Structures are given as structure tokens and as C-alpha cells.
Amino acid sequence: MKTIFAAVALSLVALPSVAQDIEVREAFARATLPNAPVAGGYLTVANHGDRDDRLTGARADFAGEAQIHEMTHSGDVMRMRELPDGVAIPAGQEVHLSTGSNHLMFMRLNRGLVQGDTVTVTLTFEKAGDIDVPFIVGPINARSFDDDGSGRTAPADHGGHSH
Amino acid sequence: MTATARSSALYRAVWRWHFYAGLIVLPFVILIAVTGAIYLFKDEINDAAYGDLRLVPAQEVPALPPSAITAAALGMHPGVLRGYSPPATRDRAAQVKIAGEDGLKDTVYVDPYTGVVIGTAWDSGVSGSTAMWVVRKLHSLEYAGWIGNRIIEAVAGWMVLLVATGIYLWLPRGRNVGTFRPRKGAKGRPWWRDLHAATGIYVAGFIVFLAMTGLPWSGVWGKQFYDLSYAAGLGMPDGYWNDVPLSTVPMAEALDRAPWIAEHQPMPMSQPTGGIPAALDDVVRKVEALGIHPGYDLAIPGDATGVFTASVYPDDIAQERVIHLDQYSGEVLFDMDLSGLGTLGRLAEWGVSIHMGQAFGLANQIVLLIACAAMVLMCVSGAVIWWKRRPAGSLGAPAVPADWTIPRGILIIAVLLGIFFPLVGFSMLAIAAIELGLTATRRLRTA
């Protein structure tokens, strides 16, 4: 299972979605629990061109709506809000939308996301236009594209439980 | 000794004790009054400071089912589900308690209409925010640990003694002093003295009430109170707080069919990221059908024999309720409201509710806020009178009488109070020892 997952991952890394100057890679979503109305999407966007661009939106057939959300921390409080203007992708830079910061929020899911599946998400950029990107569905607690969810940082309650 | 001399000796003894006790507890009383005044308004403060987490735009559409809300929370904040608090009103966020992968328990705020996670915060329990948690821990001085908590308990007892001795000193004796307001034309120390006396007589009842209703929380007095009232059958019945019933793990049934909650369990709850008991929606439906007051918390079973526990302590304490359900059968194992408690348990809950400014709503909060302000004024005026009469470079305590004739009645009252408030008793013994020591030293010196 792990090998297949890695192979799929490798093939996707090897074949990044490139449209003009924008490259999207390591795109993944977290699997959902039954009945979950929302899911998070995470990716890395590289701007190889020499003009600034902006990720302004996303859509997918499995979600009624997709928003770009920011995550801010102050003390012990974390807040998540929609970024109506999206995320700037400056020329020559890489921008990460990750589990601990800005991310995509898929809402009004019409079906659950199953670990191991690949789903297609259409990303909209201000200059580069629409790009279809395959998102790997990782474990429900995946923190990164290649996280197998084995709980490297298992909660204290389950200390001693090794995989 | 004449009657006048005896009464004057008693007056001086009471004054001295009022002086020592007041000076020692003064900083703590200010702490209790200020933190208490803030905590009275914790809900309002939390809504103002964390409204962006706690409040959502009310919508006409029905809210998502609890299973969807908790699934959304676990998706954005992986961990083990520990509790679920449905929104109390249509403009509030649902709160999902999750033990995260970092081992910390967090509250995840979810928009109940969209399932969007608005934010997370460290789970501060009933305080509702970290800031209010700190205020609460300062109020009980648990912030400073076991010792701090014992000090506050002693202070509560001493406050009752301060009121008693204060009233004795206040009693009009035909002197030209202010009783219900500062005497006319008073300035300087006499004005402060009158302010202290007059404020004190108005706020005396509130101080005693707040001290007595605060004591059920305390480590020594409170524990004794609950143990004794339980033993007398007048306290909290089994299952309300302690001796929570256990779910009976259906061993025989588990062999051929999955337990009730696990039937549709997406993954075992022992996984690093647990699932949601599939029956969460059923449990919520069940306790709401039983008429539980909105704003309740639902605790998720933590192990194989754990139970679902729905509990609510609303402003209207008649609506206080605790329900335990078997996690496998969904059967209601325990369901009790205030009327099921013993007389003393009910009295304590009622007292606590007023103490926290809940029972009578805003009027309750404002009256107690004024009482807190008056207590700070008592401390300030008390300190000013002492400072103004204090001879330069000395403590200025009332003189220890050479002759220790305390009427037997007073001594008996002191002993009884010392037994009733054990921590006051201990501190009284300590102060008495110091006084005896001082007297002995002086006798040696004058001899």
C-alpha cells in the first residue's frame, strides 16, 4: 500500500501541473470522515515567470464551493478566515498552502474524499487563468503530501502505540 | 475591674483583631474582589473579546447534524473527539473538544450552518477563554498552587470574622462618629474612618454571603461540606459529580455483532485520529428529547466503559441537569436535575449561582459588582486609616492589653468559629501565639 502510494506520489511529482509560468505540485487533500461537510486542500505553487500572479479561487466537482482561507495565530488562539482576494504568487517565488497556514477550503461536499483517491481541482489564477490540478487524497490527519498518517506525533493518550 | 473597663478592654481586643486580620487579608481581598468583579462578566467579556470565534451569523436553514460538525472539526484539527457543545442560540458557533495530536485539548469553533472551522483555542473548560481561566485561577489563588488555594480559603473565613468584629466596632455607642454616612464636616482620618464604617455596614451582608457561597469550592471546608452533606443524605447523589455509572461492555454481543456505537464507526477510536461515534446524532437527539437546556456540553466516552455525559448549569438553576448514557446501548443510565439533589446540595448550587452572578441575570451581576467595588473601598479606606494614625516608623497596632480578660462568651465564639472555619482556627492560633509572645516579652522587659 505504502509502495503504491509512494509510486503514485512520485509520478505526480514527476509530472507537475505546469501552465505557462505557474507550477503546482504536492497538491493533496485530507480524507474526510463520513458526513463531513468540508475538507481542506493543500499545495505548493511556484511562479517561474517574471510577473507576479495571484491565486484567486478554486472549484471542484465534489464540492459546492471552494474558498481560499488564511490561518492566523495569536497566543493559544488560531483563527481561519476567507481570503476574498486570494493569495499573491510573486514572480520567482514559491508559495505553500499548508495545514498550518493558508489553505483551500472545500465546502458543501457532495461526496466524501477517500484516502488514496485522486481528485481534480480547478485553480484560478489572475494571469495564468484556470489550471486543472490532481489532488491526492491523503490520510485524515495528513500534514504534508507524503505524510502516511501513521501518527509520527501521536497524541499523548496513545503513547507507546507504535506502528 | 469595672464594667466600663471590661467593655473597654473587650473593645480594644476586638479592634486589635480586626486590625491584624484586616491588614493581613487586605491584599487578598482586593485580589478576590477585582478578579470576582471581572469573572461576573466572563460571558460578556468572552463574547466581546472572542466574538469572532464564538458568534456566527444566524441563518434560517437548519444547522448541520452533530456528526457533520464534529467530522468537520476533526478534518481540520485531527485528534480524538472528547466533547461536543451544540450552539446555545442560533447565532453561536458549535464547540468541538478535541485532544489534538500534540496531546493538548483544544476547543474547535465550527459554523453550524456551513461546517467551516472558524478557529481553535486551548480548551479552558467552563471559563470559556484562557484569559478568564487565569482570572478564575487567581480568584481561588489556585494559580499559586495548593498553598494559594488554602490561603484564599482562610481569607474567606477571616472575611466573615472581619464583618463580625467590624459590626461590633461599628455599634453606635453615643460617640460622635459616622454610622450610616460620614459625619458632617469630617475631614482627613475621621472621614476615612466613617467611610470605612458606613460602607462596611451596607456591604456586610454581601461579604458574608459571598464568603460563605465561595467556600463550597474550597479544599478543606468545601470537601467537609460535601462529604458531610453526602453522608447525611442531603448532598449530591451518586452519579451527579462522582461515581459516574459505567457503560457495560457487551462482551457476548461484541463477539457476533459490533457494539452500538461502532456499527458505523469509520475507524476505531484508538487510532491516532479517532472517528466519531456514529450514534452521536442519536445521543444528541435523545438528550434534547429529554428536554435538556440549550448550552449543554456532551462529553464523549473516553474508554471502553466510559459513558456519554450531557450536562448543563444554566443561569436558571432549576434547569441544571446531568444525564449519563451507556455508550453501547444508548440507554439513559442516570438523569437528574436540581430537584434530585439533597437540601444542602441544592442550597450550595443556588448559592454558587448567585455568587457567580447568574441566578438573577444582569441585576445579580450589577449588585455583586457594586459589592466588589465596596470591598475594594473597604480595603483602601482601612489602609488609609491605619496609615494616617500610624506613628512614624512603627506598625501602629493597637496596644496589647496587660490584662487578658476576654469574656468567656467571646472565647467560646472564637473557638467555635475556629472549628467551623478550620483554616481560620489555625491562623487564629498563630496570631494568638504571637500576641502571647509579645505580652511575655513586654512583661520581661518591664519586670
Interface residues (C-beta under 8 A of the other chain):
Chain A: R30 T32 L33 P34 N35 A36 P37 V38 A39 G40 G75 D76 V77 M78 R79 M80 M105 M107 R108 P139 I140 N141 G149 S150 G151 T153 A154 P155 A156 D157 H158 H161
Chain B: Y50 D52 L53 L64 P65 S67 A68 A71 A72 L74 G75 M76 P78 G79 V80 A99 G100 E101 D102 G103 T114 G115 V116 V117 I118 G119 T120 A121 W122 T130 H264 P266 S270 Q271 P272 T273 G275 I276 A278
